[in-house]
Amino acid sequence: MSWGNIILAACFYLALPILYAVLRNSSKERNNLILSVTLTPEGRNAPEVEGICRAYRKKLTWIFLALTVIMVFIAVLPWVSIVTTLGCLWLIAALVLPFWCFGQAHNKLKALKKARGWYTPTQGQTVVQLPPAKPMKRTPTMWFLPPVLLSALPLISLALDPWDAEEAMVLGITVGMCVFVTAMSLAFYPLVFRQRLDALDADQTLTAALTRVRRYNWTKCWLLMSYLTAAYSLAVWSTGSSMGWYLVWTGLYTVGLLVASLQTEFAARRAQRRLTLGRTEMPLVDEDDYWIWGMFYYNPNNTHLMVNERVGMGMSMNLARPAAKWLMGITAALLLLLPLLGVWLMAEEFLPIEWTLEDDTLTVSQALTTYRVDLDQVTGAELLEELPPCRRVAGTGLENLLKGGFTVDGYGSAKFCLNPKEPPFLVLETAEQTYFFGFDGAEAIYAQISEVSYE
């Protein structure tokens, strides 16, 4: 059992309890919706509806427990590549099965609604709600500008004081993603105020109050995520090439984003439930026919690309728009391709290190990585029985394989390709680079270099 594998499994598992909490919460009435089905007051209070919700929560809980048990077994496996592969497959199942359970309950409740005739006068129509006479306050977009500038500071530092190439690549990719996230927050924040009002019934005062609740909570969430992202960018930059701190900051950042999302979801739900508790007016909006399984919005009559989500507090795409179809297809493809990451790691973990010596050129390769060293360019060689203290900058760091760029005490930047459990280790120094290799013929190569040097 490896603590690294347990942490890796925990990262996969984080998505499940959040999804479980959000989907379970959808069985409670909010804005005339239960399980993403619009219901009249009579329908919301019907015992059959509660029976469907109770069966749904029970089934969802069993799926949650079964997936949890499976992840426990995955977490104790000793091979990181197997844990990653199974974790990716598990993640797909953890996203599909709960939503499949939700879709079944949604369709069952929708069929009950049809059988009982719990329809509203606007069933199947797209309702346009006029904005309230009193304009709603909006947080200035400029509040989102400081996170963009703060997250970009490390890029300015790299330009003025270049790092080691591999360290700069890791930092550049991470900071670049942070700048992209904060910039997207700045660009997409106005969409929160362009979505349709949360019209519950004909009461426009209530509509304005519900809309303010949603907009306030999402503004707060987007701001918090933007500043968290900027703080993450600066934290990674401040700790330099330390991979340990990089993982710590990444973990804290991920947890922070998840907490912010959940707090937004449940805070908005609580506030909206307090505003709508006990109301008996007929719903103004009933667009159930446009929501496939209660999750996917398809309305050719709506020109908006983004609409308010029915499950959770986010936004969903209108799949009647071509751009939404492309984005949905790309997202689905990326999700299905996730297990290939595990396949690549299997090659990294289980393929042996191979070497050849031709025309005084030593070639050391493992999986997709190849290093070539001209022996006549070697300025120094050592044979070590124990590796000096080192830290990974970019590359692979498994229990049985160290490969890529490392920083080594007493040597500086170096390239590794070795199994740390199988000494001796051949150290070759050239004018441009230092190499640490581990393979069966290391002693013979060292002897050959030593003979040439003595001659």
Secondary structure, DSSP 8 states (H G I E B T S, - for coil): --HHHHHHHHHHHTHHHHHHHHHHHTTS-BTTEETTEE--HHHHT-HHHHHHHHHHHHHHHHHHHHHHHHHHHHHT-S-HHHHHHHHHHHHHHHHHHHHHHHHHHHHHHHHHHHHHT---TTTT--------SS------GGGGHHHHHHHHHHHHHHHHS---HHHHHHHHHHHHHHHHHHHHHHHHGGGGGTS-----SS-HHHHHHHHHHHHHHHHHHHHHHHHHHHHHHHHHHHTTT-HHHHHHHHHHHHHHHHHHHHHHHHHHHHHHHHHHTT--S--S---GGGEETTTEE--TT---SEEE-SSSSSEEEBTTSHHHHHHHHHHHHHHHHTHHHHHHHHHHHHS--EEEEETTEEEEEETTEEEEEEGGG--EEEEESS---EEEEEEEEETTEEEEEEEETTTEEEEEEE-TTS--EEEEE-SS-EEEE--TTHHHHHHHHHHHHH-
